[in-house]
Amino acid sequence: MKKDVVNYFLELIAIDSESKNERAVIDKLKLDLEQLGAIVEEDDCYTKTNGNAGNLYAYFPGTINKKPLLLCAHSDTVTPGKAIKPTIANGRIFSDGTTILGADDKSGISEIMVAIKNIKDKGIEHAPIEVLITVSEEIGLLGAKCFDKSKLQSKIGYALDSHQVGELTIGAPYQNTFCITFYGKEAHAGVEPEKGLNAIRLAAESIVAMPNGRIDFETTCNLGAIYSGSPTNIVPKEVVVKGEARSHKKAKLDQVCDEIKQAVISTVKRYNDQNGNASYKFELEQEYEAFFIPNNAPVVSLAENALRALDIPSNIKIGGGGSDANIFNAGGIQMIIVGTGMNNVHTVNEDITVDQLYKGSAFVEQLIIQYAEN
């Protein structure tokens, strides 16, 4: 594999790997990890995600008798992520504007792989290292959710899946998703609309009554999709609304979700008649649990020491999004999210600077060194 982190990153983003279609990049990473001396396994997560590749687990035996250090990143990208055409100008890497770049999260993978290669090439003594490349992270952390956590020996780890190098995210919220189906009564829209009950009207009035947007400093709610599929000449009998709510406090999350449901109940009740034409189905699912790790925890101190050794300022923060770290913290491994240099992710304006890639790789290398020494 290429030793230069920029060239390796360019290799990876040239391989299409939108969620559920990660076979080619997983095959490459498997070969590269084996060449670096790892014991590599791929699980059967694809049977649960309906994808074409499983999570990739790699174990590097160490020369220092300690628990392993876990390094984690994900192999999938959001859409549009096919046939990415990168450009490097003024130290910045970006796409041609028709696709995302794929720095989320191939910058994280590149920094892990090149850091380990540098450690090996320099003959540096190190503790065992576990590397986990998860699949289908972008569509609900699916790979991390179905990975067998008992396989991991590490007690601390790092998810390389955030913005600037130096960012240390020590907390992230709970997330619930909801799906509400409103049922009305269909009728001919031009001949006898009064005989119908418009399900979109039910949904719209419910939405107006729901909490939405920024609720407070640690709680948000968003409606992301609404669809019916009914032609305009029919009073629609059914409409589906999907959304999510997040909070760092479980009680607040529960309250927001209850307020959403109550808005639905009151609207449907107001429009119901003696024939019971108005009804609804409310489905709520917890996507992941919150986590919070104290500033003085070893996993945080180690990262700060590694950054200090490189004269990179640390920026400890609480995040608003979810990542694989939510899943692994719930599974008993202290994991924080660290920056890799990615910007404007999930958009066609995504970019990363060459300098950040080099800093990110050096940071991972220092994590491995500092962990072995302390």
C-alpha positions as CSV (number, residue, x, y, z in Angstrom):
1,M,0.0,0.0,0.0
2,K,1.1,3.6,-0.5
3,K,2.9,5.2,2.4
4,D,1.9,8.8,1.6
5,V,-1.5,9.5,3.3
6,V,-2.6,11.9,0.5
7,N,-2.0,9.3,-2.2
8,Y,-3.6,6.6,-0.2
9,F,-6.7,8.8,0.4
10,L,-6.9,9.5,-3.4
11,E,-6.8,5.7,-4.0
12,L,-9.7,5.1,-1.6
13,I,-12.0,7.8,-2.9
14,A,-11.5,6.4,-6.4
15,I,-13.4,3.3,-5.2
16,D,-17.1,3.7,-5.1
17,S,-18.6,2.7,-1.8
18,E,-22.0,4.2,-1.2
19,S,-23.9,2.6,1.7
20,K,-24.6,-1.1,1.1
21,N,-22.2,-1.2,-1.9
22,E,-18.8,-1.4,-0.1
23,R,-17.5,-4.7,-1.5
24,A,-14.6,-3.2,-3.6
25,V,-13.2,-1.0,-0.8
26,I,-13.5,-3.7,1.8
27,D,-11.6,-6.1,-0.5
28,K,-8.8,-3.5,-0.9
29,L,-8.6,-2.8,2.8
30,K,-8.5,-6.5,3.7
31,L,-5.5,-7.0,1.5
32,D,-3.7,-3.9,2.8
33,L,-4.3,-4.8,6.4
34,E,-3.0,-8.3,5.8
35,Q,0.1,-6.8,4.1
36,L,0.7,-4.8,7.2
37,G,0.7,-7.9,9.3
38,A,-2.8,-8.0,10.8
39,I,-5.0,-11.0,11.4
40,V,-8.1,-10.0,9.4
41,E,-11.7,-11.1,9.5
42,E,-14.9,-10.0,7.8
43,D,-18.2,-10.7,9.4
44,D,-21.6,-11.5,7.9
45,C,-23.2,-8.2,8.7
46,Y,-24.3,-7.8,5.1
47,T,-26.9,-10.5,5.7
48,K,-28.6,-8.1,8.1
49,T,-28.1,-4.8,6.2
50,N,-28.9,-6.2,2.8
51,G,-25.5,-4.9,1.7
52,N,-22.7,-6.6,-0.2
53,A,-19.9,-6.5,2.4
54,G,-19.4,-7.0,6.2
55,N,-17.5,-5.2,8.9
56,L,-13.7,-5.6,8.7
57,Y,-11.9,-6.5,11.9
58,A,-8.1,-6.5,12.1
59,Y,-5.8,-7.4,15.0
60,F,-2.2,-6.4,15.1
61,P,-0.2,-8.3,17.8
62,G,1.9,-6.0,19.9
63,T,5.3,-6.2,21.5
64,I,4.1,-4.6,24.7
65,N,1.8,-6.5,27.1
66,K,-1.2,-4.3,27.3
67,K,-4.9,-4.4,26.2
68,P,-5.2,-3.4,22.6
69,L,-6.0,0.1,21.4
70,L,-9.1,0.3,19.2
71,L,-9.2,2.5,16.0
72,C,-12.5,2.7,14.2
73,A,-13.7,4.3,10.9
74,H,-16.5,3.5,8.4
75,S,-16.2,2.5,4.8
76,D,-19.4,3.8,3.3
77,T,-20.2,7.2,1.9
78,V,-23.4,9.1,1.4
79,T,-24.8,9.8,-2.1
80,P,-23.9,11.0,-4.7
81,G,-20.6,9.1,-4.3
82,K,-20.0,7.4,-7.6
83,A,-17.1,8.2,-10.0
84,I,-15.6,10.8,-7.7
85,K,-13.2,13.1,-9.6
86,P,-10.9,14.9,-7.1
87,T,-8.9,18.0,-7.7
88,I,-6.0,19.3,-5.6
89,A,-5.5,23.1,-5.7
90,N,-3.8,25.4,-3.2
91,G,-3.4,22.5,-0.7
92,R,-7.1,21.6,-0.8
93,I,-8.8,18.4,-2.2
94,F,-12.3,18.7,-3.5
95,S,-14.6,17.0,-6.1
96,D,-15.8,18.4,-9.4
97,G,-19.1,19.4,-7.7
98,T,-21.2,16.6,-9.0
99,T,-20.4,14.2,-6.1
100,I,-19.3,14.3,-2.5
101,L,-15.6,13.8,-2.0
102,G,-15.6,10.9,0.4
103,A,-13.5,12.4,3.1
104,D,-16.3,11.2,5.4
105,D,-14.9,8.7,6.2
106,K,-12.0,7.7,4.0
107,S,-9.9,10.4,5.5
108,G,-10.2,8.5,8.8
109,I,-9.4,5.1,7.2
110,S,-6.4,6.6,5.4
111,E,-5.0,8.2,8.5
112,I,-5.3,4.9,10.5
113,M,-3.7,2.8,7.7
114,V,-0.8,5.1,7.0
115,A,-0.1,5.6,10.7
116,I,0.1,1.9,11.3
117,K,2.3,1.5,8.2
118,N,4.7,4.2,9.6
119,I,4.8,2.5,13.0
120,K,5.7,-0.8,11.3
121,D,8.2,0.7,8.9
122,K,10.0,2.5,11.8
123,G,10.1,-0.6,14.0
124,I,8.4,1.2,16.9
125,E,7.4,-1.0,19.8
126,H,3.6,-0.9,20.3
127,A,0.8,-2.5,22.2
128,P,-1.7,-4.6,20.3
129,I,-4.0,-2.7,17.9
130,E,-7.5,-3.5,16.9
131,V,-8.8,-1.8,13.7
132,L,-12.5,-1.9,12.9
133,I,-13.9,-0.7,9.6
134,T,-17.7,-0.6,9.8
135,V,-20.1,-0.7,7.0
136,S,-23.4,1.1,6.5
137,E,-22.7,3.7,9.1
138,E,-24.3,6.5,7.2
139,I,-27.7,4.8,7.1
140,G,-28.2,4.2,10.8
141,L,-24.9,2.9,12.2
142,L,-25.9,-0.5,11.0
143,G,-22.5,-2.1,10.8
144,A,-21.6,-1.1,14.4
145,K,-25.0,-2.3,15.7
146,C,-24.6,-5.8,14.3
147,F,-20.9,-6.3,15.0
148,D,-20.1,-8.9,17.7
149,K,-18.7,-6.6,20.4
150,S,-17.4,-9.7,22.4
151,K,-14.6,-9.9,19.7
152,L,-13.1,-6.7,20.9
153,Q,-10.5,-6.8,23.7
154,S,-9.9,-3.0,23.9
155,K,-11.1,-0.9,26.7
156,I,-10.6,2.4,25.0
157,G,-10.9,3.5,21.4
158,Y,-11.2,6.3,18.9
159,A,-13.7,6.8,16.1
160,L,-12.0,8.9,13.4
161,D,-15.1,10.6,12.1
162,S,-15.3,14.3,12.7
163,H,-14.0,17.6,11.4
164,Q,-10.7,19.3,12.2
165,V,-7.7,17.4,13.6
166,G,-7.6,18.3,17.3
167,E,-11.4,18.0,17.9
168,L,-12.2,15.5,20.6
169,T,-15.9,14.8,20.9
170,I,-16.6,13.4,24.3
171,G,-20.4,13.3,24.3
172,A,-23.2,12.7,21.8
173,P,-27.0,12.5,22.2
174,Y,-29.7,9.8,22.2
175,Q,-31.6,9.6,19.0
176,N,-35.1,8.4,18.3
177,T,-36.7,8.1,14.9
178,F,-40.5,8.2,14.4
179,C,-42.8,7.2,11.5
180,I,-46.4,8.4,11.6
181,T,-49.0,7.1,9.2
182,F,-52.2,9.2,9.0
183,Y,-55.3,7.5,7.6
184,G,-58.2,9.5,6.2
185,K,-60.8,8.6,3.6
186,E,-60.5,8.8,-0.2
187,A,-63.0,10.4,-2.5
188,H,-63.1,12.0,-5.9
189,A,-61.5,15.4,-5.5
190,G,-63.7,17.1,-8.1
191,V,-67.0,15.4,-7.8
192,E,-67.5,14.8,-4.0
193,P,-64.5,16.0,-2.0
194,E,-66.8,16.5,1.0
195,K,-67.2,12.7,1.3
196,G,-63.4,12.4,1.8
197,L,-61.0,13.1,4.7
198,N,-57.7,14.4,3.5
199,A,-54.9,12.6,5.2
200,I,-52.4,15.3,4.2
201,R,-54.5,17.8,6.0
202,L,-54.4,15.7,9.1
203,A,-50.6,15.5,8.8
204,A,-50.2,19.2,8.2
205,E,-52.2,20.3,11.2
206,S,-50.4,17.8,13.4
207,I,-47.0,19.0,12.1
208,V,-47.9,22.6,13.0
209,A,-48.6,21.5,16.6
210,M,-45.4,19.5,16.9
211,P,-42.1,20.7,18.4
212,N,-39.6,21.2,15.7
213,G,-36.0,22.5,15.3
214,R,-33.8,23.6,18.2
215,I,-35.8,22.8,21.4
216,D,-33.0,23.8,23.8
217,F,-29.2,23.7,24.0
218,E,-29.2,19.9,24.1
219,T,-32.3,18.8,22.3
220,T,-33.4,18.9,18.7
221,C,-36.3,17.6,16.5
222,N,-36.6,17.4,12.8
223,L,-39.2,16.3,10.2
224,G,-37.4,14.8,7.3
225,A,-39.9,13.3,4.9
226,I,-43.6,13.4,4.0
227,Y,-45.1,11.4,1.2
228,S,-48.5,10.2,0.0
229,G,-48.3,9.2,-3.6
230,S,-51.9,10.0,-4.2
231,P,-52.9,11.7,-7.5
232,T,-54.3,15.2,-7.3
233,N,-57.8,14.1,-8.4
234,I,-58.2,11.9,-5.3
235,V,-58.6,13.0,-1.7
236,P,-55.6,11.1,-0.2
237,K,-56.5,8.5,2.3
238,E,-53.0,7.9,3.6
239,V,-49.8,9.9,4.2
240,V,-46.5,9.0,6.0
241,V,-44.4,11.5,8.0
242,K,-40.9,10.6,9.1
243,G,-38.6,12.4,11.5
244,E,-36.2,12.3,14.4
245,A,-35.5,13.7,17.8
246,R,-32.2,13.9,19.7
247,S,-31.2,14.9,23.2
248,H,-28.4,14.4,25.6
249,K,-31.0,13.8,28.3
250,K,-33.3,10.8,28.0
251,A,-36.2,12.5,29.9
252,K,-36.1,15.4,27.5
253,L,-36.1,13.1,24.5
254,D,-39.1,11.2,25.9
255,Q,-40.9,14.5,26.5
256,V,-40.4,15.7,22.9
257,C,-41.5,12.4,21.5
258,D,-44.6,12.4,23.7
259,E,-45.5,15.9,22.6
260,I,-45.2,14.8,18.9
261,K,-47.6,11.9,19.6
262,Q,-50.0,14.1,21.5
263,A,-50.1,16.6,18.6
264,V,-51.2,13.6,16.3
265,I,-53.7,12.3,18.8
266,S,-55.4,15.7,19.3
267,T,-55.6,16.5,15.6
268,V,-57.0,13.1,14.6
269,K,-59.5,13.3,17.5
270,R,-60.6,16.8,16.2
271,Y,-61.2,15.4,12.7
272,N,-62.8,12.1,13.6
273,D,-66.5,11.6,13.0
274,Q,-69.0,9.0,14.0
275,N,-67.7,6.6,11.3
276,G,-64.2,6.7,12.7
277,N,-62.6,7.8,9.4
278,A,-59.5,9.5,10.9
279,S,-56.9,7.3,12.5
280,Y,-53.1,7.0,12.8
281,K,-50.2,4.6,13.5
282,F,-47.3,6.0,15.5
283,E,-44.0,4.0,15.4
284,L,-41.0,5.1,17.5
285,E,-37.6,3.5,17.6
286,Q,-34.4,4.3,19.6
287,E,-31.5,4.5,17.2
288,Y,-28.7,4.8,19.8
289,E,-28.0,5.8,23.3
290,A,-26.2,8.9,24.4
291,F,-22.7,8.9,25.8
292,F,-20.6,11.3,27.9
293,I,-17.0,10.7,28.9
294,P,-15.3,13.0,31.5
295,N,-12.5,15.3,30.4
296,N,-10.0,13.5,32.7
297,A,-10.8,10.0,31.4
298,P,-7.7,8.1,30.1
299,V,-9.1,8.0,26.6
300,V,-9.3,11.8,26.5
301,S,-5.9,12.4,28.3
302,L,-4.2,10.1,25.8
303,A,-5.6,12.0,22.9
304,E,-4.6,15.4,24.4
305,N,-1.0,14.1,25.0
306,A,-0.8,12.9,21.4
307,L,-1.9,16.3,20.1
308,R,0.4,18.1,22.5
309,A,3.4,16.2,21.2
310,L,2.5,17.5,17.7
311,D,1.8,21.1,18.9
312,I,-1.8,20.7,17.7
313,P,-4.4,22.5,19.9
314,S,-7.1,20.3,21.4
315,N,-10.7,21.2,21.2
316,I,-12.9,19.2,23.6
317,K,-16.6,19.4,22.6
318,I,-20.0,17.8,23.0
319,G,-21.5,16.7,19.6
320,G,-25.0,16.8,18.3
321,G,-24.8,13.8,15.9
322,G,-24.5,10.1,16.3
323,S,-21.6,7.9,15.3
324,D,-20.2,4.4,15.8
325,A,-18.9,5.8,19.2
326,N,-22.5,5.8,20.5
327,I,-22.8,2.1,19.8
328,F,-19.4,1.1,21.3
329,N,-19.8,3.2,24.4
330,A,-23.1,1.5,25.0
331,G,-21.2,-1.8,24.5
332,G,-18.7,-1.0,27.3
333,I,-15.8,0.5,25.4
334,Q,-14.9,4.1,26.1
335,M,-14.6,5.7,22.7
336,I,-14.4,9.3,21.7
337,I,-14.8,10.8,18.2
338,V,-11.7,12.6,16.8
339,G,-11.3,14.9,13.9
340,T,-9.7,13.9,10.6
341,G,-9.9,17.2,8.7
342,M,-13.1,16.7,6.7
343,N,-15.3,19.8,5.9
344,N,-18.8,20.4,4.4
345,V,-19.6,16.7,4.7
346,H,-22.7,15.2,3.1
347,T,-22.6,17.9,0.4
348,V,-21.0,18.2,-3.1
349,N,-18.8,21.0,-1.5
350,E,-17.0,18.5,0.8
351,D,-13.3,19.0,1.0
352,I,-10.2,18.3,3.0
353,T,-6.8,20.0,3.1
354,V,-3.5,18.1,2.5
355,D,-2.2,19.5,5.7
356,Q,-5.1,18.0,7.7
357,L,-4.5,14.6,6.2
358,Y,-0.8,14.7,7.3
359,K,-1.7,16.0,10.7
360,G,-4.4,13.3,11.2
361,S,-2.0,10.5,10.3
362,A,0.7,11.9,12.6
363,F,-2.0,12.1,15.4
364,V,-2.9,8.5,15.0
365,E,0.8,7.5,15.0
366,Q,1.2,9.5,18.3
367,L,-1.8,7.8,19.8
368,I,-0.2,4.4,19.2
369,I,3.2,5.6,20.6
370,Q,1.7,7.4,23.6
371,Y,-0.5,4.4,24.5
372,A,2.5,2.1,24.5
373,E,4.6,4.5,26.6
374,N,1.9,5.4,29.2
